[in-house]
């Protein structure tokens, strides 16, 4: 037989595009359209419906950036259409390639009942099936003219990312507003041909199945009368029935399709627009669930569910019914799909506390899975947090984006820093926006790394990022792929059903130990410094507020601010979403975030102040409140008392220029350029700075990644560096015990104050940067005389070791990494820590000196600022303040302690006398991360702590109140059978912890 394959395939494409798809709507009549443009922010539905619109014609421009326009469409179904299925086609000016990224709409009936959402891949509204003819049609569309930020030429700087700079130029052209007859048979023929054509393209050319499909398609095309597609669609479909009914082979890969609409809680749109995106998507999905009995839809992010409940009660009612039917599934059990690298220990725990509690309170549903398809890598402390929240599975897709190394598994157990293992799945379809295309299904089956021992994978199915969700076309394709020869099989299932099957068939999967590092988007650890700083400070203010409010409640009857703390926590958690905290959202998002953090700080400081005043009482005794989990200055952790600092710091001129700072522990030399050329540990008689090098070295790199400007820093940035060694001023500080340094470069200015507190082994660096650079990366370098093959960086409830070398491509790819409050490196018996109050990104490199002592120089560089222009063209412009400290002679315990110290400064006020801690711990390695009252209002005291040094620990917790009962709980403060109840002797509780073990105790007061 002659090979006419290409001819038939080309014929299929043209006939589908030019004749069959247009015949889905064979007849149409125009609707009358009028519009009212809301003058500012979105208005309530009742106001939009009541507004008096003005006529607008198809072809007219509409929609200022971020505006809202209320369209009223009216018409009458022609009498001659009686018995037909009729739909309204409402095209607001869509580009079908941009679902979720441009204009969208929500359709209402005149009484305000929502019907469904409109987006580029979902433009239809069912009027009747069948109609009687003559029906009046009246619909209202709340249309959002969200501008396109990520266009076909991506990453171009734009002012459209903030309503304050976006202007008023109309963004869209009204394209089609019609009533149309919907031909079900032609639509089904389109799906038949698409499924078979896409499957055919994935099969080997030499396979018999491909040629069987080709011949069936050819016969179907022969049966189509191109002048009467609607009259011949049935005949064409009959030629395809045979190849569509051939069952899949028994060994076919099995895909669990989960209806999905990944909705970024903010990204290229502000938070307020996400509220509406969620309403549109949930309206669409509840409607689709009513039409498609096998379809299942899952939605994560309790915050988004809460928005529907608060802002769209009429949609919420439909959602609740669908949840009760078991087909609209709460997923993930987190408040938002957060970043997991940067949130602190307690914040990461509270993501699950607030997320799971919402679904339990609203629906009685407990999530077993963490659902994070788009998060930019996963910290090594996360597995035990997932387990402690009562969950056991994790799903993500993002690691497939890694640039250098291909992850070796799709299903595996992930082991965290404490040894906890979580059953984890990476969908091999490699997208969280699967649309059921043949190429996607074939890729999932062929790409699956665990073939031969496992056969199940998951496919999150539906348009996402900006929402939209699953379409009826995707559902129809899935129905044909349920059992089709040549394809993987597809069945709609909930995440829980998938994970149960996958774990049962693969009880001993491979294990991956340590962080799941994404080899991409590394710059999200630095972009938008004020957002990151707001997050860090909010986390620590919340710790203080809970600590002092709980202490005051137990000691004085102070009213514990349950509602305020709950609201503030949820706001902080929302802003940890994986495009807000990482700094990859538009300017509007970060402008609002800065204002939000300022407001929260004022609220939390007021709570702290009120609680501390209640504890201090009346009097004139100077008191220092210590919120850190370690004693300092003679004041106990979590207590208040008098603090007397002995000793002093001397400042003397240095020969050759500069100054020498010294106390009884350290001698620090700062040269005439303001560089730290020596930090001598007096007790160890050990130099900290590598020979011939200088610390406090600011380094400036060009920073223009190949793509994803706010997200990425590419390794070639290191090829060019400017050391900022010129100083405008190097002078003694006003206190006589510090050095002030001023540098200018480009359009920017840096002012630093270097100080050495009396009797402390830490050099403190306060840095103010008035930053006005573009596409630059600013680093602060500490070249250390330390030989270390690995270093530790703090993560949730512990720390994680990374190599300093680049032996393999896996290590080389980690050229920018995350830490929380410290990084630490050392040799046996002596080490160095670099601690910070608000930065996350860093790099560590090592070289061996070729002259002199041939020792090793290990350089820690802190990432301070970037200046990408997309999506926010003014990223980080302005004044920033950072605090870091260099701690020589530090063991890991010193790094932990100093990290807490720099983030929790002492608070001072006068009162009647000392305040004893509510709970004390007799072991420094056991760190209390939260001390609070139980969320249920019972008055029980909740203490959360962990082993922080990486070893086993025995400790005694002593309560400063009468304890009636001790219960080990999960993060949600429920009894937890996985841990034994510790021994108690009165108010003394003995605990034993394995390395990095996390424990939550609930103490019932007598």
Secondary structure, DSSP 8 states (H G I E B T S, - for coil): ----HHHHHHHHHHHIIIIIGGGGG--EEE-EEEEEE-SSS---HHHHHHS--EE--TT-EE--TTEEEEEEEEEE--GGGTTSEEEEEEESS--TT-TTSS-EEEEE-TTS-EEEEEBTTB-EEEEEES--S--EEEEEEEEEE---SS-SSTT---STTSTTTS-----EE--EEEEEE--HHHHHHHHHHHHHHHHHHHS-TT-HHHHHHHHHHHHHHHH--TT-HHHHHHHHHHTTHHHHHS---TT--EEEEEE---B-SSSSS-HHHHHHHHHHHHHHHHHHHHH-TT--EEE--HHHHHHHHHH-HHHHHHHHHHHHTT-EEE-S-SSS-B-SSSS-HHHHHHHHHHHHHHHHHHH-----EEE-TT-S-B-TTHHHHHHHTT--EEE--GGGG-SS---S-SEEEEE-TTS-EEEEE--TT--SSB---HHHHHHHHHH-TTTTT--EEEEEESB-BB--B--HHHHHHHHHTTT-TTS-EEEE--HHHHHHHHHHH-TT--EEES-B--SS-GGGGTSSHHHHHHHHHHHHHHHHHHHHHHHHHHHH-----HHHHHHHHHHHHHTTBTTTTTT-S-HHHHHHHHHHHHHHHHHHHHHHHHHHHHHH-SS-EEEEE--SSS-BTTB-TT-EE-----S--EEEE-TTSSEEEE-SSEEEEE-TTS-EEEEEETTTTEE-B-TT--BSEEEEEE---SS-TTT---GGGGGS-EEE---SEEEE-TTSSEEEEEEEETTEEEEEEEEE-TT-S-EEEEEEEEE--SSEEEEEEEEE----SEEEEEETTEEEEEESS-SSHHHHT-SSEE-SSEEEEEETTEEEEEEESS--EEEEEEEE-SSTT--EEEEEEEEEEE---SS-TTTT-EEEEEEEEEEET--HHHHHHHHHHHHS--EEEEESS-B--SEEES-TTEEEEEEEE-TTSS--EEEEEEE-SSS-EEEEEEESS-EEEEEEE-TTS-B-TTS---EEETTEEEEEE-TT-EEEEEEEE-
